């Protein structure tokens, strides 16, 4: 089934042209993926409906139409101008390097292995290039645009300077397929996966059974923490120390229940307060039921202090 679909797209739609496949094909796929997921999240941001989804937000934020329009303009420029130019260049780099262009798709195990390696390579490249973009001059001139969203929304995933889009977005994602010379179908699957995770990381919604966005959400909140995506290199380089002490770190897990994680925190806080109140009441009850013991202790304390003062006076007089 997949084999026939791939052959139909490659032969009938693109007339066996690897150039068209690598540029027009990948561009159409990623744009559809980006805006289908991104606009679904943006609708919830703007309308706060349905409440069933809105209650899973990670930060309190107000999203205006002007913010969305400004973001869309930058994103569309990166998608329709920067990405096509980069795709043509990447196509010829792949042709020079040599890539699997056969009509026979690889086995599922080979695809899975390559996707795992892509993830590792992307994590390494993204961490160091992203941290480079936080260098004082590069941050001020390039990366600061992306951090205008302190509480990000999904479509702000590639709201960035064109230079950052190439350096911080495209290069880390495309390095793996270049190194491995993977099949073109594997590359397309990788693009879909990476778009889903990137949009989810910027969505600001911690939904049940979805990957947690808390890690990257904290980066937008604090700027100098969590430069990677998975956190291993941040741990090794000590760039997540504050994060480990934060409530976001405690939240960073896949949610396997319907109650939003922020509501869980409020419930746990109320439970803690209830226990403290009960403890105080219990202490008050004990004291109220044993007045004689309390009075006896007070009397002994007075006698002890009086005796000490008396002996001090006597010793001084001698």
C-alpha positions in Angstrom: 0.0 0.0 0.0 2.7 2.5 1.1 4.9 1.3 -1.7 2.2 2.0 -4.3 1.4 5.5 -2.9 5.1 6.4 -2.9 5.5 5.2 -6.5 2.4 7.1 -7.5 3.7 10.4 -5.9 7.2 10.0 -7.2 6.4 8.9 -10.8 3.0 10.4 -11.6 3.0 13.6 -9.5 6.7 14.6 -9.9 7.6 12.7 -13.1 10.6 11.0 -11.4 12.1 14.5 -10.8 14.1 14.3 -7.6 14.4 18.1 -7.7 10.6 18.6 -7.7 10.2 15.9 -5.1 12.8 17.4 -2.7 11.5 21.0 -3.1 7.8 21.2 -4.0 6.9 17.8 -2.5 8.6 18.4 0.9 7.4 22.0 1.0 3.7 21.1 0.4 3.9 18.3 3.0 5.4 20.5 5.7 3.1 23.5 5.0 0.0 21.3 5.3 1.3 19.7 8.5 2.4 23.0 10.0 -0.8 24.9 9.5 -3.2 22.1 10.1 -1.8 21.5 13.6 -0.8 25.2 14.2 -4.1 26.7 13.4 -6.0 24.2 15.5 -3.9 25.4 18.5 -4.3 29.0 17.5 -8.0 28.8 17.4 -8.0 27.6 21.0 -5.6 30.5 21.9 -7.8 33.2 20.4 -11.2 31.9 21.4 -10.4 30.0 24.6 -12.7 27.4 23.2 -13.2 24.6 23.7 -12.6 24.8 27.4 -11.9 21.1 27.4 -8.6 21.9 25.6 -7.9 25.4 26.9 -7.7 24.2 30.5 -4.5 22.3 29.6 -2.5 25.5 28.9 0.9 25.6 30.7 1.0 29.4 31.2 -1.6 32.1 31.6 -1.4 34.1 28.4 -3.5 36.4 26.3 -3.1 36.0 22.5 -4.4 38.8 20.3 -5.2 38.9 16.6 -2.3 41.4 16.0 0.2 39.0 17.6 -1.1 36.1 15.4 -1.0 38.2 12.2 2.5 39.5 12.9 3.6 35.9 13.6 2.0 34.5 10.4 3.7 37.1 8.2 7.2 36.0 9.4 6.4 32.3 9.3 5.0 32.5 5.8 8.1 34.4 4.6 10.3 31.7 6.1 8.2 28.9 4.5 7.6 30.5 1.1 11.0 32.3 0.5 13.7 31.0 2.8 12.7 27.3 2.8 12.4 26.8 -1.0 15.9 28.4 -1.5 17.4 26.2 1.2 15.6 23.1 -0.3 17.1 23.6 -3.7 20.6 24.0 -2.2 20.0 20.9 0.0 18.8 18.9 -3.0 22.1 19.4 -4.8 24.0 18.7 -1.6 22.1 15.4 -1.3 22.8 14.6 -5.0 26.5 15.2 -4.5 26.6 13.1 -1.3 24.4 10.3 -2.7 21.0 9.4 -1.4 18.7 6.4 -1.7 16.4 7.4 -4.6 15.1 3.9 -5.4 11.4 3.2 -5.8 11.6 0.4 -3.4 11.0 1.7 0.1 13.2 0.4 3.0 11.9 -2.0 5.7 10.2 -0.6 8.7 13.2 -1.5 10.9 15.6 0.5 8.7 13.3 3.5 8.7 12.9 3.2 12.5 16.7 3.0 13.0 17.3 6.0 10.8 14.7 8.0 12.7 16.4 7.2 16.0 19.7 8.3 14.6 18.1 11.5 13.1 16.8 12.3 16.6 20.3 11.9 18.2 22.0 14.0 15.5 19.3 16.7 15.6 19.6 17.0 19.4 23.4 17.5 19.2 23.2 20.0 16.3 20.3 21.9 17.8 21.8 22.2 21.2 25.1 23.7 20.1 23.6 25.9 17.4 20.8 27.1 19.6 23.3 27.9 22.4 25.4 29.8 19.8 22.4 31.9 19.0 22.2 32.9 22.6 25.6 34.6 22.3 25.2 38.2 23.2 25.6 39.6 19.7 23.7 36.8 17.9 20.9 37.0 20.4 20.5 40.7 20.1 20.6 40.8 16.3 19.0 37.4 15.4 17.5 35.2 18.1 15.7 37.9 20.1 12.8 37.9 17.6 11.9 34.3 18.5 11.9 35.1 22.2 9.3 37.8 21.9 7.0 35.0 22.7 7.7 34.4 26.4 4.6 32.2 26.5 4.8 30.7 23.0 2.0 29.5 20.7 2.3 26.7 18.2 2.6 28.8 15.0 5.5 30.7 16.6 7.7 27.6 16.2 9.4 29.2 13.2 8.7 32.8 14.0 12.3 33.8 13.7 14.9 35.7 11.7 15.7 34.0 8.3 19.2 33.4 9.4 18.0 31.6 12.5 15.5 29.6 10.4 18.5 28.2 8.4 21.0 27.9 11.2 18.7 26.8 14.1 15.9 25.0 12.3 16.8 23.6 8.9 20.4 22.5 9.5 19.8 20.4 12.7 16.8 18.7 11.0 18.5 17.9 7.7 22.0 16.9 9.0 20.8 13.4 9.9 19.5 12.5 6.4 22.6 14.0 4.9 25.0 12.0 7.1 23.1 8.7 6.6 22.1 9.2 3.0 18.6 7.9 3.9 15.8 7.0 1.5 13.6 9.9 0.5 10.5 8.4 2.1 12.4 8.2 5.5 13.2 11.9 5.1 9.5 12.8 4.5 8.4 10.8 7.6 11.1 12.6 9.6 9.8 16.0 8.4 6.3 15.1 9.6 7.6 13.9 13.0 9.8 16.9 13.6 7.0 19.3 12.7 4.6 17.6 15.1 7.1 17.8 18.0 8.2 21.4 17.3 4.6 22.6 17.1 3.8 20.7 20.3 6.9 22.1 22.1 5.7 25.7 21.3 2.0 25.1 21.8 1.7 25.9 25.4 -0.7 23.0 26.0 0.2 19.9 28.1 -2.4 17.5 26.7 -3.0 13.9 27.8 -0.9 11.3 26.0 1.0 14.0 24.2 4.7 14.7 24.7 5.2 17.3 27.5 6.0 20.8 26.3 7.2 21.9 29.7 10.9 21.6 28.9 11.0 24.0 26.0 8.3 26.2 27.5 10.7 26.8 30.4 13.4 27.9 28.0 11.0 30.6 26.6 10.2 31.6 30.2 13.8 31.9 31.4 15.9 32.2 28.2 19.2 30.8 29.6 18.0 27.3 30.4 17.2 24.2 28.4 18.9 24.8 25.0 18.3 21.3 23.7 15.1 19.4 23.1 15.5 16.2 25.2 17.7 17.6 28.0 20.7 15.2 28.0 23.2 17.8 26.8 21.7 20.4 29.1 22.3 18.1 32.0 25.9 17.4 30.9 26.7 21.2 30.4 24.8 22.3 33.5 22.3 24.5 31.5 19.2 23.1 33.3 20.1 23.5 37.0 17.4 26.1 37.6 14.9 24.0 35.6 15.5 21.0 37.9 14.4 23.1 40.9 11.3 24.4 39.1 7.7 23.3 39.1 8.0 22.8 35.3 10.4 20.0 35.9 7.9 18.3 38.2 5.3 18.7 35.5 7.5 17.4 32.7 5.9 14.0 32.1 3.4 12.4 29.8 -0.1 13.0 31.2 -2.0 9.7 31.6 -5.2 11.2 33.1 -7.7 13.7 32.0 -7.2 16.2 34.9 -4.9 19.0 33.7 -1.6 19.1 35.5 -2.1 22.6 36.9 -5.4 21.5 38.4 -3.6 18.5 39.9 -1.2 21.0 41.5 -4.0 23.1 43.0 -5.7 19.9 44.3 -2.4 18.7 46.0 -1.9 22.2 47.5 -5.5 22.2 48.9 -4.9 18.7 50.4 -1.7 20.0 52.0 -3.4 23.0 53.5 -6.2 20.8 54.8 -3.7 18.5 56.5 -1.9 21.5 58.1 -5.2 22.9 59.4 -6.2 19.5 60.8 -2.8 19.3 62.6 -3.3 22.8 64.1 -6.8 21.9 65.2 -5.5 18.7 66.7 -2.8 20.6 68.6 -5.4 23.1 69.9 -7.6 20.2 71.0 -4.8 18.5 72.9 -4.0 21.8 74.7 -7.6 22.5 75.5 -8.2 19.0 77.0 -5.1 19.0 79.2 -5.2 22.5 81.0 -4.0 21.0 84.3 -0.8 19.5 82.7 -0.1 22.8 81.0 -0.6 24.7 84.2 1.7 22.3 86.1 4.4 22.7 83.5 4.1 26.5 83.7 4.3 26.3 87.5 7.5 24.2 87.4 9.1 26.5 85.0 8.3 29.5 87.3 9.8 27.6 90.3 12.9 26.7 88.3 13.6 30.3 87.2 12.9 31.6 90.7 15.3 29.1 92.3 18.0 30.0 89.8 17.6 33.7 90.5 17.7 33.0 94.3 21.0 31.0 94.2 22.5 33.6 91.9 21.8 36.3 94.5 23.1 34.1 97.3 26.4 33.3 95.5 26.9 36.9 94.7 26.4 38.0 98.3 29.1 35.6 99.5 
